[in-house]
């Protein structure tokens, strides 16, 4: 064992980490002896910010104290509540303030965006997405195609890696546009692929889409709070995300949406269509605030992405996210990304002695991945599943994705280099005992 792969080396890295204090602001899952588990599952559910409990309790107190009056007079009035989240979300997505809104869940927001931006016409009827996309994305896309009277099997292009590879090259995406660009109405692509952990150059994909006359939309579920984003600058048309992974908003947390300013500006504020490829589905919370409660039949849209709101936000679900976004504002995504690169780089280094039994399918280049490393254990899926179960029994929290992937994600807000070291050591011990 080299000097750089010991517990002492991990503790030295932690001692030099300028972000180490943020770990104390999160509730750490523990075993029956009260010891913290090795939690490497922030890509699935982020940990609870300790401040979240107080914020949720304050909303409950205001509800009990004020009832309906809380809409205007709670500590954080409930009518404009989504505005408490906008600045933090804009910073993490690289967006202007009016281009983002916290609302709904990811898939609901995706349906709203597809209603506005997917308008098949003539030859241009296809949607491009990656093969093996997260199932909810595929369900949403296929149903939107069918809703328009088209056959999803014909109108959905699913781009797969070449045989024998786990990840897609961006050259392959460019080539797909070159071959099918005149047929593609819209591309929906992940910022980070959920199974492999591969990160994509969203600016490059957007430019390729626009060169061929296609709309560029993104699922940022595994990107926001993980990798720096620049949605406004790179001219993305729309994006959606959930907030329970790297954003630490809690199970079932409120989702979010980005709509580029040019689309909101082009859409007439008193009409549901006209400046968009499709139509903006509307509800009363998308009405401008000053006339919303007049309950008039006419619609006048709120500014920016807020016009896509359907109903008032779930206050208790949004409160916890306020706590997390405050931590991100203090920590800054650029510093978190720097630590993330160090964590995953060291984890990969510690796994090299296990290379005969552990294949890292996530790209090695730091620019092509985020926090997550995806591992395939030799010996087949059944052995991989046994290794995963043994890790769980040993106090490691990671997750399993069919057919044969163990996902681990050292999150820079609350994971330590010692967590990474402990995982690699435990995995080595498990592999020696699992046939």
JOFENTA-V327927 format. One record per residue. N is the residue number from 1. RES is the residue in three letters. SS is DSSP state (H for helix, E for strand, L for the rest). OMEGA is omega as a letter, one per 20 degrees, with the letter a starting at -180 (999 if undefined). Layout:
# JOFENTA-V327927
N,RES,SS,OMEGA
N,RES,SS,OMEGA
This chain:
# JOFENTA-V327927
1,UNK,L,a
2,UNK,L,a
3,UNK,H,a
4,UNK,H,a
5,UNK,H,a
6,UNK,L,r
7,UNK,H,a
8,UNK,H,r
9,UNK,H,r
10,UNK,H,a
11,UNK,H,r
12,UNK,H,r
13,UNK,H,r
14,UNK,H,a
15,UNK,H,a
16,UNK,L,a
17,UNK,L,a
18,UNK,L,a
19,UNK,L,a
20,UNK,H,a
21,UNK,H,a
22,UNK,H,r
23,UNK,H,a
24,UNK,H,a
25,UNK,H,a
26,UNK,E,r
27,UNK,L,a
28,UNK,L,r
29,UNK,L,a
30,UNK,E,r
31,UNK,L,a
32,UNK,L,r
33,UNK,L,r
34,UNK,L,a
35,UNK,L,r
36,UNK,E,r
37,UNK,L,r
38,UNK,E,a
39,UNK,E,a
40,UNK,L,a
41,UNK,E,r
42,UNK,L,r
43,UNK,L,r
44,UNK,L,r
45,UNK,L,r
46,UNK,L,a
47,UNK,L,a
48,UNK,L,r
49,UNK,E,a
50,UNK,H,a
51,UNK,H,a
52,UNK,H,a
53,UNK,H,a
54,UNK,H,a
55,UNK,H,r
56,UNK,H,r
57,UNK,H,r
58,UNK,H,r
59,UNK,H,r
60,UNK,H,r
61,UNK,H,a
62,UNK,H,r
63,UNK,H,r
64,UNK,H,a
65,UNK,H,a
66,UNK,H,a
67,UNK,H,a
68,UNK,H,a
69,UNK,H,r
70,UNK,H,r
71,UNK,H,r
72,UNK,H,a
73,UNK,H,r
74,UNK,L,r
75,UNK,L,r
76,UNK,L,a
77,UNK,L,a
78,UNK,L,a
79,UNK,L,r
80,UNK,L,a
81,UNK,L,a
82,UNK,L,a
83,UNK,H,r
84,UNK,H,a
85,UNK,H,a
86,UNK,H,a
87,UNK,H,r
88,UNK,H,r
89,UNK,H,r
90,UNK,H,r
91,UNK,H,a
92,UNK,H,a
93,UNK,H,a
94,UNK,L,a
95,UNK,L,r
96,UNK,L,a
97,UNK,H,a
98,UNK,H,a
99,UNK,H,a
100,UNK,E,r
101,UNK,E,r
102,UNK,E,a
103,UNK,L,r
104,UNK,L,r
105,UNK,L,a
106,UNK,H,a
107,UNK,H,r
108,UNK,H,r
109,UNK,H,r
110,UNK,H,r
111,UNK,H,r
112,UNK,H,r
113,UNK,H,r
114,UNK,H,r
115,UNK,H,a
116,UNK,H,a
117,UNK,H,r
118,UNK,L,r
119,UNK,L,a
120,UNK,L,r
121,UNK,E,r
122,UNK,L,r
123,UNK,L,a
124,UNK,E,a
125,UNK,L,a
126,UNK,E,r
127,UNK,E,r
128,UNK,E,r
129,UNK,E,a
130,UNK,E,r
131,UNK,L,a
132,UNK,L,r
133,UNK,L,r
134,UNK,L,a
135,UNK,H,a
136,UNK,H,r
137,UNK,H,a
138,UNK,H,r
139,UNK,H,a
140,UNK,H,a
141,UNK,H,a
142,UNK,H,a
143,UNK,H,r
144,UNK,H,r
145,UNK,H,a
146,UNK,H,r
147,UNK,H,r
148,UNK,L,r
149,UNK,L,a
150,UNK,L,a
151,UNK,L,r
152,UNK,H,a
153,UNK,H,a
154,UNK,H,a
155,UNK,H,a
156,UNK,E,r
157,UNK,E,a
158,UNK,E,a
159,UNK,E,a
160,UNK,L,r
161,UNK,L,r
162,UNK,L,a
163,UNK,L,r
164,UNK,L,r
165,UNK,L,r
166,UNK,L,a
167,UNK,L,a
168,UNK,L,r
169,UNK,L,r
170,UNK,H,r
171,UNK,H,r
172,UNK,H,r
173,UNK,H,r
174,UNK,H,a
175,UNK,H,r
176,UNK,H,r
177,UNK,H,a
178,UNK,H,a
179,UNK,H,a
180,UNK,H,a
181,UNK,L,a
182,UNK,L,a
183,UNK,L,a
184,UNK,E,r
185,UNK,E,a
186,UNK,E,r
187,UNK,E,r
188,UNK,E,a
189,UNK,E,r
190,UNK,E,r
191,UNK,L,r
192,UNK,E,a
193,UNK,L,a
194,UNK,L,a
195,UNK,L,a
196,UNK,L,a
197,UNK,L,r
198,UNK,E,r
199,UNK,E,a
200,UNK,L,r
201,UNK,L,a
202,UNK,H,r
203,UNK,H,r
204,UNK,H,r
205,UNK,H,r
206,UNK,H,a
207,UNK,H,r
208,UNK,H,r
209,UNK,H,a
210,UNK,H,r
211,UNK,H,a
212,UNK,L,r
213,UNK,L,a
214,UNK,L,r
215,UNK,E,a
216,UNK,E,r
217,UNK,E,a
218,UNK,E,r
219,UNK,E,a
220,UNK,L,a
221,UNK,L,a
222,UNK,L,a
223,UNK,L,a
224,UNK,L,a
225,UNK,L,a
226,UNK,L,a
227,UNK,L,r
228,UNK,L,a
229,UNK,L,a
230,UNK,L,a
231,UNK,L,a
232,UNK,L,a
233,UNK,L,a
234,UNK,L,r
235,UNK,L,r
236,UNK,L,r
237,UNK,L,r
238,UNK,E,r
239,UNK,E,r
240,UNK,E,r
241,UNK,E,r
242,UNK,L,a
243,UNK,L,a
244,UNK,L,r
245,UNK,L,a
246,UNK,L,r
247,UNK,L,r
248,UNK,L,a
249,UNK,L,r
250,UNK,L,a
251,UNK,L,a
252,UNK,L,a
253,UNK,L,r
254,UNK,L,r
255,UNK,L,a
256,UNK,E,a
257,UNK,E,r
258,UNK,E,r
259,UNK,E,a
260,UNK,L,a
261,UNK,H,a
262,UNK,H,r
263,UNK,H,r
264,UNK,H,r
265,UNK,H,a
266,UNK,H,a
267,UNK,L,r
268,UNK,L,a
269,UNK,L,a
270,UNK,L,r
271,UNK,L,a
272,UNK,L,r
273,UNK,E,r
274,UNK,L,r
275,UNK,L,a
276,UNK,L,r
277,UNK,L,r
278,UNK,L,a
279,UNK,E,r
280,UNK,L,r
281,UNK,L,a
282,UNK,L,r
283,UNK,L,a
284,UNK,H,a
285,UNK,H,r
286,UNK,H,r
287,UNK,E,r
288,UNK,L,a
289,UNK,H,a
290,UNK,H,r
291,UNK,H,a
292,UNK,H,a
293,UNK,L,r
294,UNK,L,r
295,UNK,L,r
296,UNK,L,a
297,UNK,L,r
298,UNK,L,a
299,UNK,L,r
300,UNK,L,a
301,UNK,E,r
302,UNK,L,a
303,UNK,L,r
304,UNK,H,a
305,UNK,H,r
306,UNK,H,r
307,UNK,H,r
308,UNK,H,r
309,UNK,L,r
310,UNK,L,a
311,UNK,L,r
312,UNK,L,a
313,UNK,L,r
314,UNK,L,a
315,UNK,H,a
316,UNK,H,r
317,UNK,H,a
318,UNK,H,a
319,UNK,H,a
320,UNK,H,a
321,UNK,H,r
322,UNK,H,a
323,UNK,H,a
324,UNK,H,a
325,UNK,H,r
326,UNK,H,r
327,UNK,H,r
328,UNK,H,r
329,UNK,H,r
330,UNK,H,a
331,UNK,H,a
332,UNK,L,a
333,UNK,H,r
334,UNK,H,r
335,UNK,H,r
336,UNK,H,r
337,UNK,H,r
338,UNK,H,r
339,UNK,H,r
340,UNK,H,r
341,UNK,H,r
342,UNK,H,a
343,UNK,H,a
344,UNK,H,r
345,UNK,H,r
346,UNK,H,r
347,UNK,H,r
348,UNK,H,r
349,UNK,H,a
350,UNK,H,a
351,UNK,H,a
352,UNK,H,r
353,UNK,H,r
354,UNK,H,a
355,UNK,L,r
356,UNK,L,a
357,UNK,L,a
358,UNK,E,r
359,UNK,E,r
360,UNK,E,a
361,UNK,L,r
362,UNK,L,r
363,UNK,L,a
364,UNK,L,a
365,UNK,L,a
366,UNK,H,a
367,UNK,H,a
368,UNK,H,r
369,UNK,E,r
370,UNK,L,a
371,UNK,L,a
372,UNK,E,r
373,UNK,E,r
374,UNK,E,a
375,UNK,E,r
376,UNK,E,a
377,UNK,E,r
378,UNK,L,r
379,UNK,L,r
380,UNK,L,a
381,UNK,H,a
382,UNK,H,r
383,UNK,H,r
384,UNK,H,r
385,UNK,H,r
386,UNK,H,r
387,UNK,H,r
388,UNK,H,r
389,UNK,H,r
390,UNK,H,r
391,UNK,H,r
392,UNK,H,r
393,UNK,H,a
394,UNK,L,r
395,UNK,L,r
396,UNK,E,r
397,UNK,E,r
398,UNK,L,r
399,UNK,E,a
400,UNK,E,r
401,UNK,E,a
402,UNK,L,j
403,UNK,L,a
404,UNK,L,a
405,UNK,E,r
406,UNK,E,r
407,UNK,E,r
408,UNK,E,a
409,UNK,E,r
410,UNK,L,a
411,UNK,L,a
412,UNK,L,r
413,UNK,L,a
414,UNK,L,r
415,UNK,L,a
416,UNK,L,r
417,UNK,H,r
418,UNK,H,r
419,UNK,H,r
420,UNK,H,r
421,UNK,H,a
422,UNK,H,r
423,UNK,H,a
424,UNK,H,r
425,UNK,H,a
426,UNK,H,r
427,UNK,H,r
428,UNK,H,r
429,UNK,H,a
430,UNK,H,a
431,UNK,H,r
432,UNK,H,a
433,UNK,H,a
434,UNK,L,r
435,UNK,L,999
